[in-house]
């Protein structure tokens, strides 16, 4: 088991929720927008809107639901099975 950054093909566990996910995409940069950012875009200041952070796409092994995990918000990710090349 490891606490390294997850990569595509890894099986991970969110320690806080106890859920297990399969990583389906290597880490990438994603922009996150909130209501204030949408207002900035509407006012013509779109280049200043949003927060850029690292994310990974995962599928929950129990429910099958796909989602993007914001790595900065999920500090307790444990790699429980690594993809072997």
C-alpha positions, 0 to 999 in steps of 0.5 A: 500500500502506498500514499503516492499520487494515483495513476491510471489503472490503480485501485485507491481507497479514500480513507475518510469515506472508506470507498474504493475507486479505480483510477481511469485517467492519470492526473491532469489540471482541471479548472473549478468555477464557483458562483463568483467565477461565473459572475466574473466571466459574465462581466468580461473578466473570465481570464481571472476566474476559477481555480486550477488544480490537479484531479483524477477521474475515477469510477466507484467500484461499488456503485459504478459512478464516475467522478473527478476527484480534486486531489487537494481536497482528498489528502487521505488517498491510499493506493491499495493496488498498483497497475503493473506494466 
